[in-house]
Amino acid sequence: MGDIYEAISIVPNEAAIDVDCGVAGEQLDVELEKILQEAELKTIEYLRGYTIAQLMDRVQFFKEQ
């Protein structure tokens, strides 16, 4: 599942409005971006613990009722 998530993840576009928040704003942006990148990596790592077959079993995708 992690590989699938990674393959279909969309890279967000930069904001259309460019606001100058100074040096502090730029530093905040950099640090938030680092946190989000780490969260993305941890999400992918977590999802790699699951397979499509396991997901289908959990929702009984192909099982008759």
C-alpha positions as CSV (number, residue, x, y, z in Angstrom):
1,M,0.0,0.0,0.0
2,G,2.9,2.3,0.7
3,D,4.2,2.0,-2.9
4,I,0.7,2.8,-4.2
5,Y,0.3,5.8,-2.0
6,E,3.7,7.1,-3.1
7,A,2.9,6.6,-6.8
8,I,-0.4,8.5,-6.6
9,S,0.6,11.2,-4.2
10,I,0.2,14.6,-5.8
11,V,2.8,17.3,-5.1
12,P,0.9,20.3,-3.9
13,N,1.2,23.5,-5.9
14,E,2.8,26.6,-4.4
15,A,0.2,29.1,-3.3
16,A,-0.9,31.4,-6.1
17,I,-0.6,34.4,-3.8
18,D,3.0,35.4,-2.9
19,V,3.0,37.1,0.5
20,D,6.3,38.4,2.0
21,C,6.4,37.4,5.6
22,G,10.0,38.2,6.1
23,V,12.8,36.0,7.3
24,A,10.8,34.5,10.2
25,G,8.1,33.5,7.7
26,E,10.6,31.9,5.4
27,Q,12.1,29.9,8.3
28,L,8.7,28.8,9.5
29,D,7.9,27.7,6.0
30,V,11.1,25.6,5.8
31,E,10.5,24.0,9.2
32,L,6.9,23.2,8.4
33,E,7.9,21.7,5.1
34,K,10.5,19.5,6.9
35,I,7.8,18.3,9.3
36,L,5.4,17.5,6.5
37,Q,8.1,15.6,4.6
38,E,8.8,13.5,7.6
39,A,5.1,12.8,8.1
40,E,4.8,11.8,4.5
41,L,7.7,9.3,4.9
42,K,6.2,7.9,8.1
43,T,2.9,7.5,6.3
44,I,4.5,5.6,3.5
45,E,6.5,3.4,5.9
46,Y,3.3,2.6,7.8
47,L,1.3,1.7,4.7
48,R,4.1,-0.6,3.5
49,G,3.0,-2.9,6.3
50,Y,-0.2,-3.6,4.4
51,T,-1.0,-5.2,1.1
52,I,-3.9,-4.8,-1.3
53,A,-5.0,-8.4,-0.4
54,Q,-5.1,-7.4,3.3
55,L,-7.2,-4.4,2.5
56,M,-9.6,-6.4,0.5
57,D,-9.9,-8.9,3.3
58,R,-10.7,-6.1,5.8
59,V,-13.6,-4.9,3.6
60,Q,-14.5,-8.3,2.3
61,F,-14.2,-6.9,-1.2
62,F,-14.6,-10.1,-3.2
63,K,-16.4,-12.2,-0.6
64,E,-20.0,-13.1,-1.1
65,Q,-22.3,-12.1,1.7
